[in-house]
Amino acid sequence: MNTTDTVTEMPDPPFPAHQYGRDVHEVHCGDKTILLIGTAHISQESVDLVTEVLTGEEPDCVCLELDEKRYQAITQEKVWKDLDLKTVIKNKQLSALIVNLMMASYQKRLGSKTGVKPGAELLTAANIARKNNLQISLCDRDVRITLRRAWKCTPLWRKGWLIASLFAGIFEKEELSEKQLEEMRHKDVLDEMLNEMGSSLPELKKVLIDERDTYIVEKIKASPGKRFVAVVGAGHVAGMLKKFDRDNRDKLVEITTIPPISTGFKVAGWSIPILIIGSIIAIGWREGMEAAGSNMIYWFLANGIPSAIGAALAFGHPLTVLAGFLTAPFTSLTPVIGAGYVCAFTQVWLQPPMIHELETSGNDMTTVRGWWKNRLLRIFLVFAFSSIGSLIGTWVGGIKIFKGLVG
């Protein structure tokens, strides 16, 4: 008589297996179950909560509010060694890098007051997932895309206010009360700051908060498995909970695309050099080559001197100052590249920052002296000051040439 062994499959353990507090939200989306943990990025309580959930549950995947760059930043102590500043400058990503550093510095300073390293709960989640061989899904949008979309969507007249707000935040030395410190331990402080900025700049909130809510939700739903633990900043939870029952996959292409430069800006960018060159040619035609030559010399000096002064004020290398003087008259005649990028590239080539200066840049930027002392921050100053000098020179030189044309 043949006998057949019956194999009884063990049922999957319940998910979730335990009950948690108000910061953990159970979400059902089709056949998927998500435990959405809202955290504060500088809170020990959030670290403890993430540890409790991930050690008490058996998820198929751990979803994190991180993109690849930020994941490397919190998991690799030597991430600065991989930073290629020359490539950053060539790709015109210097502005995005400084804004990212400013926001990281703001969080780090607040973290020092609460005693918790920024992003500690995300690092804890990643470490537990790797230890238990759990799939990790990085669900946030590339920070470079976020910053560039934020800048593009901000109206021109509000860009100055935005820059001033960022600088004011890093230099602020306000002492916090015990009540404020306690609130920080329960809230995602960075998202709170972004929400406050969003009340004055709704376009900014749309990019920094709303679009990322959509992106993170869709990435969670597309992650492998059916049982997820997702760790996100508390400021995203309310918006995300409204989006799980919607299919927003068709919006991903739009919100991961950097808007192109408008035709108006392209026309304006090329119209100034065309007008200046055309004016010099017209002056030469009307008054002779000597008059055209004197206007060309004036244009060269009007652009070169302010740009060189800017580089010098930033304590740029002497050859950087010379590069600003020689290139500004020509870069001002094309919107493709500015004198600031040329000077910044020259500065990083001649005086590259040391590894320890890269690592301490977040602290150094909170003092005026630190901006000139730290070589990385000095590159930003060289870029900014030489760009401003070139812009001043363009207006001064352009007005003089136009007056000569109509005079």
C-alpha positions in Angstrom: 0.0 0.0 0.0 1.3 3.4 -1.0 1.3 6.1 1.5 1.5 9.7 0.8 3.0 12.1 3.3 0.9 15.2 3.7 3.0 18.3 4.2 1.2 21.0 6.1 2.3 24.5 5.2 2.8 26.9 8.1 0.5 29.9 7.8 2.2 33.3 7.5 2.4 35.1 10.8 -0.1 37.8 11.3 0.8 41.3 10.0 0.9 43.4 12.0 1.6 41.1 14.9 1.4 43.8 17.5 -0.5 47.0 18.3 1.5 50.3 18.3 0.9 53.9 19.2 -0.5 56.8 17.2 2.7 57.3 15.2 2.2 53.9 13.4 -0.6 53.8 10.8 -1.9 50.6 9.3 -2.7 51.1 5.6 -4.3 48.5 3.3 -3.8 49.0 -0.5 -5.1 46.1 -2.5 -3.4 42.9 -1.3 -0.6 45.0 0.4 -0.4 46.0 4.0 1.8 48.9 5.0 2.8 49.9 8.5 3.5 53.6 8.0 5.8 55.0 10.8 5.8 58.8 11.1 9.1 59.9 12.7 11.0 63.0 13.7 14.5 62.9 12.2 16.2 64.0 15.4 14.2 62.0 18.0 15.4 59.1 20.2 11.8 58.1 20.6 11.5 57.7 16.8 14.6 55.5 16.8 13.1 53.4 19.6 9.8 53.1 17.8 11.4 52.0 14.5 13.4 49.4 16.4 10.3 48.1 18.2 8.3 47.7 15.0 11.1 46.1 12.9 12.1 43.6 15.6 8.4 42.8 16.3 7.3 42.3 12.7 8.3 40.2 9.7 7.9 42.5 6.7 8.8 41.6 3.1 10.3 45.0 2.6 11.5 48.1 4.5 10.6 51.3 2.7 12.7 54.4 3.6 12.2 58.1 2.9 15.6 58.3 1.3 17.0 58.5 -2.2 20.3 56.8 -3.3 22.5 59.8 -2.5 21.1 60.4 1.0 21.1 56.7 1.7 24.9 56.6 0.9 25.4 59.7 3.1 23.9 58.2 6.2 25.3 54.6 5.7 28.8 55.4 4.5 31.0 57.4 6.8 33.5 58.2 4.0 30.9 59.4 1.5 32.8 62.7 1.1 35.7 60.8 -0.6 33.4 60.1 -3.5 32.4 63.7 -4.1 33.8 65.0 -7.4 33.5 68.7 -7.1 34.7 69.3 -10.7 31.9 67.2 -12.0 29.4 69.0 -9.7 30.6 72.4 -11.1 30.6 71.1 -14.7 27.0 69.9 -14.3 26.0 73.2 -12.8 24.9 71.5 -9.5 26.9 73.8 -7.2 23.8 75.6 -6.0 22.0 72.4 -5.3 24.9 71.2 -3.2 25.1 74.3 -1.0 21.3 74.2 -0.4 21.6 70.6 0.6 24.4 71.4 2.9 22.4 74.3 4.5 19.4 72.0 5.2 21.7 69.3 6.6 23.4 71.9 8.8 20.1 73.1 10.1 19.0 69.6 11.0 22.4 68.7 12.5 22.3 71.8 14.8 18.8 70.9 16.0 20.0 67.3 16.5 22.8 68.5 18.7 20.2 70.1 21.0 18.2 66.8 21.3 21.2 64.6 21.4 20.3 62.5 18.4 22.1 62.5 15.0 19.8 63.6 12.1 18.3 60.6 10.3 19.2 58.2 13.1 15.9 56.4 12.8 16.4 55.9 9.0 19.9 54.5 9.7 18.5 52.2 12.4 15.8 50.9 10.0 18.5 50.3 7.3 20.8 48.5 9.7 18.0 46.2 11.1 16.9 45.4 7.6 20.4 44.5 6.4 20.9 42.4 9.6 17.7 40.4 9.0 18.3 40.2 5.2 15.2 42.2 4.5 14.6 44.0 1.2 15.3 47.7 1.4 13.4 50.1 -0.9 14.5 53.7 -1.3 11.3 55.6 -1.9 12.2 59.2 -2.0 12.8 61.3 -5.1 16.4 62.2 -6.0 17.2 65.3 -3.9 18.8 67.0 -6.8 15.6 66.8 -8.8 13.6 68.1 -5.8 15.9 71.1 -5.3 16.0 72.0 -9.0 12.3 71.7 -9.4 11.9 73.9 -6.3 14.1 76.5 -7.7 12.5 76.5 -11.1 9.0 76.8 -9.7 9.8 79.7 -7.4 8.9 83.1 -8.9 11.9 85.3 -9.8 10.9 88.0 -7.3 10.7 85.4 -4.5 14.0 83.7 -5.1 15.8 86.3 -3.1 13.5 85.8 -0.1 14.1 82.1 -0.3 17.9 82.5 -0.3 17.7 85.0 2.6 15.5 82.5 4.6 18.0 79.7 4.1 21.0 81.8 5.2 19.0 83.2 8.2 18.3 79.7 9.3 21.9 78.6 9.4 23.1 81.7 11.3 20.3 81.7 13.8 21.5 81.2 17.3 18.2 81.3 19.2 18.2 79.2 22.4 15.3 76.8 22.6 13.1 76.2 25.6 12.5 72.8 27.1 9.0 72.8 25.6 10.4 73.5 22.1 13.0 70.7 22.6 10.3 68.3 23.7 8.2 69.2 20.6 11.3 68.5 18.4 11.5 65.0 19.8 8.0 64.3 18.5 7.9 66.2 15.2 9.7 66.1 11.9 11.4 69.5 12.4 12.7 69.8 8.8 9.3 69.1 7.4 7.8 71.6 9.8 10.2 74.2 8.5 9.3 73.4 5.0 5.6 73.7 5.8 6.2 77.1 7.3 8.0 78.2 4.2 5.2 76.7 2.1 2.7 79.1 3.7 4.6 82.0 2.2 5.7 80.1 -0.9 2.9 77.7 -1.9 4.8 76.7 -5.1 7.7 75.5 -2.9 5.4 73.4 -0.6 4.0 71.8 -3.7 7.4 70.6 -4.8 9.0 69.8 -1.4 6.0 68.2 0.3 3.1 67.4 -2.0 5.0 66.0 -4.9 7.2 63.9 -2.7 4.1 62.5 -0.9 2.9 61.3 -4.3 6.3 59.9 -5.3 6.9 58.1 -2.0 3.4 56.5 -2.0 3.8 55.2 -5.5 7.3 53.8 -4.8 6.0 52.0 -1.7 3.2 50.5 -3.7 5.6 49.4 -6.4 8.1 47.8 -3.9 8.4 44.0 -3.9 6.3 42.0 -1.4 2.9 42.5 0.3 3.9 43.4 3.9 5.8 46.6 4.3 7.2 48.8 7.0 7.6 52.3 5.8 9.7 54.9 7.7 8.9 58.5 6.7 9.0 62.0 8.3 6.0 62.8 10.3 5.3 65.8 8.1 4.5 63.5 5.2 2.1 61.2 6.9 -1.1 63.2 6.5 -0.6 63.8 2.8 0.4 60.3 2.1 -2.6 58.7 3.8 -4.8 60.6 1.3 -3.0 59.1 -1.7 -2.8 55.4 -1.1 -6.2 54.7 -2.6 -5.4 56.7 -5.7 -3.4 55.6 -8.8 -0.9 58.4 -9.4 1.6 56.4 -11.5 0.9 58.6 -14.5 2.2 61.6 -12.5 5.7 60.2 -11.8 7.2 61.2 -15.1 5.9 64.8 -14.6 7.2 65.2 -11.1 10.6 63.7 -11.8 11.2 66.0 -14.8 13.0 69.3 -14.4 11.0 72.0 -16.2 12.8 73.4 -19.2 13.9 77.0 -19.4 11.0 79.0 -20.8 11.3 80.5 -24.2 11.1 84.0 -22.7 14.2 83.4 -20.5 16.0 81.9 -23.5 15.2 85.0 -25.6 16.2 87.3 -22.7 19.4 85.4 -22.2 20.6 85.8 -25.7 19.1 89.2 -26.4 21.5 91.1 -24.1 24.7 89.8 -25.8 23.2 90.3 -29.2 22.2 93.9 -28.4 25.7 94.6 -26.9 27.6 93.1 -29.9 25.2 94.7 -32.3 25.6 98.1 -30.6 29.4 97.9 -30.8 29.2 97.0 -34.5 26.8 99.9 -35.1 29.1 102.3 -33.3 32.0 101.1 -35.4 29.9 101.6 -38.6 28.8 105.1 -37.6 31.9 106.5 -35.7 34.7 104.3 -36.9 36.8 101.4 -35.6 38.5 103.6 -32.9 35.2 104.3 -31.2 34.2 100.6 -31.4 37.5 99.6 -30.0 37.2 102.0 -27.0 33.8 100.5 -26.3 35.1 97.0 -26.4 37.9 97.9 -24.0 35.3 99.5 -21.7 33.2 96.4 -21.9 36.2 94.2 -21.1 37.2 96.3 -18.0 33.7 96.8 -16.8 33.1 93.0 -16.7 36.6 91.8 -15.8 37.3 94.2 -12.9 34.2 93.6 -10.8 34.4 89.8 -11.3 38.0 89.7 -10.3 37.2 91.9 -7.2 34.5 89.4 -6.3 36.9 86.5 -6.5 39.4 88.4 -4.5 36.9 89.3 -1.8 36.2 85.5 -1.5 39.9 85.0 -0.9 40.2 83.1 -4.2 43.6 81.9 -5.5 45.4 84.7 -7.5 44.9 82.6 -10.7 41.2 82.4 -9.8 41.1 86.2 -9.6 42.9 86.3 -13.0 40.4 83.8 -14.5 37.5 86.0 -13.4 39.1 89.1 -15.0 39.9 87.3 -18.3 36.7 85.3 -18.8 33.9 87.5 -17.4 33.8 89.8 -20.5 33.2 86.7 -22.7 31.0 84.6 -20.4 28.7 87.7 -20.1 28.1 87.4 -23.8 26.6 83.9 -23.5 24.0 82.4 -21.2 25.5 79.0 -21.5 28.2 79.5 -18.8 28.9 82.2 -16.3 32.1 83.7 -14.9 31.1 82.2 -11.5 31.4 78.6 -12.8 34.7 79.3 -14.4 36.1 80.8 -11.2 34.7 78.0 -9.1 36.2 75.4 -11.3 39.6 77.2 -11.3 39.5 77.5 -7.5 38.7 73.8 -6.9 41.5 72.8 -9.3 44.0 75.1 -7.6 42.9 74.7 -3.9 40.7 71.6 -3.6 39.2 71.2 -0.1 40.6 68.6 2.3 38.4 65.7 3.4 38.1 67.1 7.0 36.9 70.5 5.5 34.2 68.6 3.6 33.1 66.9 6.7 33.0 70.0 8.8 31.4 72.3 6.2 28.0 72.0 7.9 29.4 73.4 11.2 31.7 76.0 9.5 28.8 77.6 7.5 27.1 78.7 10.8 29.8 81.3 11.3 30.9 84.2 9.0 34.6 83.3 9.5 33.9 79.7 8.6 32.8 80.6 5.1 36.3 82.0 4.3 38.2 79.5 6.4 36.7 76.3 4.9 37.9 75.6 1.3 34.6 74.1 0.2 32.6 77.0 1.4 35.2 79.4 -0.1 34.5 77.8 -3.5 30.8 78.8 -3.0 31.9 82.4 -2.1 34.1 82.5 -5.2 31.2 81.4 -7.4 28.7 83.8 -5.8 30.9 86.9 -5.6 32.4 86.6 -9.1 29.0 86.0 -10.5 27.6 89.1 -8.8 30.7 91.1 -10.1 30.1 89.9 -13.6 26.4 90.8 -13.4 27.2 94.3 -12.2 29.8 94.6 -15.0 27.2 93.5 -17.6 24.8 96.3 -16.6 27.5 99.0 -16.2 29.1 98.1 -19.5 25.8 97.6 -21.3 24.4 100.9 -20.2 27.5 102.8 -21.3 27.5 101.1 -24.7 23.8 101.8 -25.3 24.2 105.4 -24.3 27.1 105.7 -26.8 24.8 104.2 -29.5 21.9 106.6 -29.0 24.0 109.6 -27.9 
